[in-house]
C-alpha cells in the first residue's frame, strides 16, 4: 500500500527546528572516520563517512583545525537529506560558525537545489532561517592557505562524462587521481579500466531516515552534486591535489518545469551558477589554493558522447543509468542498464549515431528504439510533454539532434525496417523541427564561453572537438 505522507503543517508544528548539533572525526588504521549528529523534535540522526587510505603526514601538514573545518562542512552538505523529512522552518547550528554570506549560500542551495523536492511534494519553497549558536571565537583557519601539488582530482561517476574528463587530462599529460564515492560494482569496473590512483569515500546514511520515509515523513530529491563538491574539496586536500576537475556540462543549465513562477532544475547543483558560487565559497571558507572547475562546461551532452565514442575500451564498462546506484539495486547486486529510464533512452540515442547500431545495442542489451513502451519517454525527452524528465539528460534541442542523427544512421543500416521509435520520430516530430541537419551540426560544433577552464586546457578541448567535427559529416562549417 502507498505510504500516506504527513501534512507539512503538522510536521512543522511538531518539528519546528532542525539542529546540526555536533560532529567528530578520528584517524585509525589509515582511515579517516567522521560522524555527525542531527536533532529534530524526538528524532535524531547519526550519519557517517569513512575516507580510505589516509596518510598521517598529510593530516599533520593540513592541521587538525583545518580537518575539523572540512568535516564541519561535510555535515552541512549532508543536512538537506535529513532536513527534508520534516522541513523545519528553522535550522540551528551548534557545531560551528557561519557568517551572513555563508548563510546566504546555504539558503540558496536549499531553495534552488531542493526545487524538485518542493515540486514533487507540492510544497511551497521553504528557505529555512539559520540560527548560529556557536559562541566560541572562530578557531578554524578560513581558508586553509597551504600549497598543494599540481595533481588533478577527478570525481568518477561511472558514466561517460568523468571518463571523457579522465582521458582528456591523460592526453594533456596531467598527473591525476580518481575519487570514488560509495563505489559499487559498476564504478569499480570503470575505475579499474581507467587505471590510476583512487581515493575512496564511503558515505553511510542513517537507517532511521529510511524508516521515517516508510512512516510517511517527507522524501524526495536532494542536490547530490553539491554534496559531491564538498567531498571532492576535502579529498583533494587530504590527498594533496591542487585541482579538482568535475565533469558537468552546459546542458545542466536547462530547467525541467516551472513551479510557483520559478524554474525547477533537477541539475541545479551541476549548473554553472552553482559552480561559480561553490568556487567562491570554497576559496573563501575552505581552502584557498585548490582550483575547482568543470572540464566539460563548454560542451553539450551530445558533444561529450561524441568524444566518448572515441574510447571504445570503455563501451562495455561505463554506466550512466542511476538504477544500479539505488539502495535496493546495491542489495540485489544489479549493475547494468535498466533500459527503461530517461537516462538509458537518452544515452542510447546519443551514442547510436557515433558508435553504430550493433555496438550500441550490445552495450544496452537491446534496441531501445524498438521498445514501443518507451514512446512516452521519447516524447518527454524531445520537449513535447508537460515537463522534462527529472534526470541528468540533455537539453531538448540536443536531444532532438540526437534522435535526428540516430534516424539518419538507422536509415543507412536498414532503410526499410526502421524501429518503432524512429518511425514515430520521423512521422510525428521531425517535420516540426525545421532543418535538423544544420541544427545538429551547429550543436556538435558549438562552444559555451561560460566556463573556468585554464587557457591551455581550453585550447586543447577546442582542438579535440574540432578534430571530431572534421571527421563527422554534420553538413555545416566547423565553428569551434
N, C-alpha and C positions, 0 to 999 in steps of 0.2 A: 504493500500500500504506500502511496506517496506520503511524504512527511509534511505535516501541517506546519507552516512557518509561523513563528511567534511574531505578533504585531510589533512594529517599530516603537510605537508609543509605550507599549508595555515593557519592551526591552529597556528603553532609555529611562523609564521611571525606576526600574529595578537595578539597572546598571548605568548610573549617570556618569561614572568616572572609570577610565581605564588607566591603570598605573604601571609605568615601567619602573619597577621597584629597585632592582639591583642586577648586577652581573658579576661573574667571576671567571678566572682563567688560570690554567697551570700548564706546565710542560713536563711530560713524563714519557720515558721510553721513546723519545723522538717525535711525539705527537703533542700538538697544542690543542687542549680541550677547553671549551668555553660553554657557559650556560647562562641563561637569562631568566629572570623572574618577572612575570606579568600578573597583575591582580585586577580583578573586576568583580565587585559585589562578593558573592560567596564562591567565586571561581578563581582558580589560579592556573597558570601555565608555566612550564619549565622546559622550553626548547633548548637544544644544544647543538654544538658543532665540534668537529674534530678536523684539524689540519695535519695531514701526514707528513713525515719526513722533515721535521724542523731541526735546523742547526742551531744549537745553543749560542754559538758565536754571533749569529745574526740577531738573536734576541738581545744579547748583551750590547751589540752595536746600536741597535734601534733604541733600546732602553725600555724598561718596564712601563713607564708612564705613557710612552707613545703606543705601546701594545694595548694598554688599557683604553686609550682613546679609540683605536681601531675597533676593539671588541665592543665598546660602548655603542659605536655607530652600527655595528652589525646587529645589535639588539634593536636599534631604531629602525633598521631596514626590515627586521623580522616583524615589527609591530603590526603592520596592516593585515597580515594573515590571521592575527588573533583578535585585533580590534574589530574586524568586520563582523564577528559573531554577535556582537552586542551594539555596535555603532554608538558607543558612548559619546556624549556631546563634549566631554572634557577629557583631555589626556594629561596626566600628571607625571612629570619626570622627576623621580627621586635619584636616578642612577648617575646623572651627570649634568653638565651645564649646556644650555643652548642660548645664544643671543637672539635678538629680534630677527636678524637676517636668516639665521638658521631655521627659526620657527617658520618664516615665510616659505623657505624651501620645502619643508616637510608638509606644510599645509597645502602648497601647490601640488605636491605628489599625491596627497590624499584626495584632493578634488579632481585632478585630471587623470591620475593613474588608476583611480578606483571608479572611473566613469562607467565602465562596463558593468561593474558590480551594482552601481546605483540603478542603471538602466534595466538590467535583468531582474532585479528585485523590486522594480517600480518604486524606488525611494527618491526623496529629494537629494540634491547634492549636499552632503554633510561635510563641513570643514570644521573639525574639532578645535576647540580652544585649547591652547597649550599653557600649562602652569608649571613653572620650573621651581622645584623645591630644593635643588642642590645649592645649599647655602655657603659651603666652604669656598675659599678662593679657587679659581680655576688653576689646577696644577698640571694639566696635560699640555705638552708643547703643541701649539697650534699656529702654523702647521709644523710637522717634522721637517727639518731643513737638511737632513743627511743627503749626501750624494749617492747615487746608485749606478750600477753598471749599465751598459748600452743594450743589454738583453731585452727582448720584447716578449711580454707575456701574452699568449693568445688563448682566451677562453674558448673551449671547444664545446659545441652543442650536438655534434653527431651528424649535422646536416651539411649541405653544400657550402654554405656561407663561410663558416670557420675554416673549412678545408681550402677554399679559394684564397682566403687570407694567409693561411699557413704556407701554401705553395708559393704565393706571391712573395712573401718575406724570405722564403728559402731562395727563390730566384734572385732576390735583391741582396743575398749574402748576409742577412741579418742573423745574429745569434738569437735563438728563440727558445721558448719554454711553453708548454701547454698547461692549461688549467682545466681540470675536470671536476665539476660539482655533482655529487651523487652519481658517479658513473654506474651505468647498467651494462648489460652485455653488448648492446649496440654501440655505446660510447667507448667501451673498452676496445671494441673491434676497430673503430675509426682511429682512436689514438694509437693503437698498435700499428696500424697500417701507415699512419703519418710518420711515426718514429720520432724519437727525441725525448728530452726530459719532460716529466709531467708532474705538476703539483696537484694533489688530490685532496678535496674537501668533502666531508660528509656532513650533511645537514639533517638533524633529527627533529621531526615535527612531534609536538606533544600529543600523544594519543587522546588526551582529554578534549582536544579541539575536534577530532574526528567523531568522538562520542557525542559532542554537543551538536554537530551537524545532523546526526540521526535523531536528536531530540527536537529539532525544529528551529534551532538558532540559525541566524543568517549565514549564508555561504555564497561564494562566488569568486570571480576573477580578482586577482591582485597583481600589481605591477612587478612581475618576476624579474624583468631585466634590470630594474633599479636595484633589487637585491643582489643580483649578479655583479653589478657595478661596484658595490661596496665590498663584496667578497674579493673581487679582482684587485682592487687597490690594496687591500690587506695582504693578499697573497704576493703581489708584486713587491711590497716592502719586505715581507718575510723571506722571499727567495731572490732578493737583490736584482730586480728587473726595473729598469728606468723608464720603460714604456709599456703601455697596455694597448694592444690592437684588438678592439672589438670588431664585430662583423655585422654592422647594421647599415641598411641601405636607405636610399631616398624614398622607396615605396612605403616605408613605415610612417611617413608624414600624412598619408591619406587616412581620413577617418572612416568610420563604419556607418554611423547613423546619427541623426540629430535627435536630441532628447532635452526637453525643457529649455529649448532655444540654445543649447550648447552642443558642440560636436563631441561625439563619443569615439575615442580612438583606442581600439584594443591594444595597439602597439605604442601607446604614448611613451612608455619608458624606453622605447627603441628610437624615438623620434629625434630629430636634430635639435629641437627645443630642449628636450631633456639632456641631450649630450652637452649642450652649451652650459646649462645650469649645473650639471654634475661636475664638469671640468672646473668651473669657477669654485664650486663648493669644496671639491677635493683639494685644490691648491691652497685654499684659504684655511680650511679646518682639519685637513688630514695630513697631506704630505706635499711639499712644495715642488719637489724635483722628480715627480713621476708624471709623465705625459699620457693622458687618456684620450684616445681618438678612435674613430672608425675608419678602417681602410676602405670599406666599400660604400661609404656615404655618397660619393658622386654617382653611384650606379643604381639602376632598377634591378628588381629580382630577375627579370628576363635576361639582362646582360650578365648577371652573375652566373646564371645557369649556363649561358653560352660559354663563358670562360671555364666553368666547371667541366663542361663536356670534353675539354682537352686533357682531362685527368682520368682516363678510364680505369686506372688502378683502384679507384675508389667506388666504382659503379656497384659492386656487389656488397659494399660495406656501409655507404652513407645511408642516413635515415632522417628524413625531415618530418615524419608523422609523429604527432605527440602522444598517440595512444600507448606506445610501449613505455612511456615515462610516467604513467599514472601508477598509483599505489597498487591497484588491482592487477595491472599488467605486470608490474615488477614481481608481485607474489606468484603470478601464474607463469613467469619467465617467458612472456611473449615479447619478441623483439623485432618483428617485421612490419612492413607496411600494412595498414588495415584495409586499404583500397576503398574506403567508404567516406572519408572525411574531406573537408576542403583542402587541407594541405596535400593530401595524396593526389586529388584530381588536378589541382593547380600545378603541382610538381611534375606530374605526368605530362600535362600539356606543354610545360615549359622545356622539358627535356626532349620530348619527341622530335621536334624539328632538327635538333642538333646531334642526337645520338642515334636516331632512326627507330623505326617501329620495332624491329626484332630485339634490339638491345634494351629499349625502354620497357617493353612487355616482360622481358626476362627479369629486369630489376624489380618491377612492381608485382610480378607473379601472375598478371593477367592484363588484357587490353581494357583499360578503364573506359576508353571511348566506346566500347561495345556493351557497356552496362547501362541499360535504359533507366535503371533506378537512380542513376546519377544526373539525370536531366534537370531536376530542380536545383541541384547543387551547381551545375554549369550555369544556369540562369542567374543565380545569385553572384557567382564569381564574375560574370560579364556585366554586372551592374543593372540587370533587368528585374531584380527582386526588390523587396522592401528595404533590405539592408545588406551591406557587405558582411560575409561570414566573419564571426569573431575568432579569427585565426590570423597567424602571421602569413598573409598571402599578398600577392602583388596588387598594384592599382588596377582599376577597371580597364584603363587604356592598354596597359601592357598585357593584361590577361586576354583581352580581345586579340592583341597581336599574336600572342602565343597560340591561340586557337586558330587564327588565320594561317600562321606558319605551319601548324600541325596539319591543317586541311590540305595545304599545298603539298606537304610531304606525303600524306596519305594518298592523295591522287596519283602521285608518282609511283607509289608502291602498288596500289590496286585501284585504279580509277573506277572500275565497275562494281566494286564491292566495299563501299565506304561503311565504316561502323556507324551505329545509330546516332551518337553524339555529333559526329562530323556531318551527317546528313541534316540533322536539325539545325546545326550552326549555319550551314551553307544556305538552307532554305529560309529560316526564320530570322536570323540575326545579322548575317553578313551584309545583306542589302541595306541595312540601316547605317552601317559604319563608314561608308564612303570608300576612298582609295586606301585600302588597308595595306597594299604593297608599299606605298610611300610612307604611311604612318608607321608600319612595322620597322622599316629601315631607319626612320628618324629615331625611334625608341632605342634600337640597338646601337646607334652611334651617338646618342645624346650624352651630355655631361652636366652634372649639377655642380655649381660653383660653391654651394654651401657645404663646406667640409673643413676639417682641421688637419689635413694631410700636409706633411712637410714637402717642400718644393721637389726634392729628388724622388720621393715616393709618388707624388702626383704625376710627374713626368713619366715614370715607369708604368704606372697604371694606365695612363692615357695611351702609351705605346702598345701595351698588351691588348687594349680594347680596339685600337686602330688596326692592329695586325689581324684580329679576328674578323673585323668588318670587311677587310680587304678580301678575305677568303670565303665569306658567306654572302651569297647573292641577295642583297636587300633591295636592289633597284633604285638606290639613291646614292648621291655622293657622300663620301665619308666626311662627317663634320666633326669628328673627335679632335 
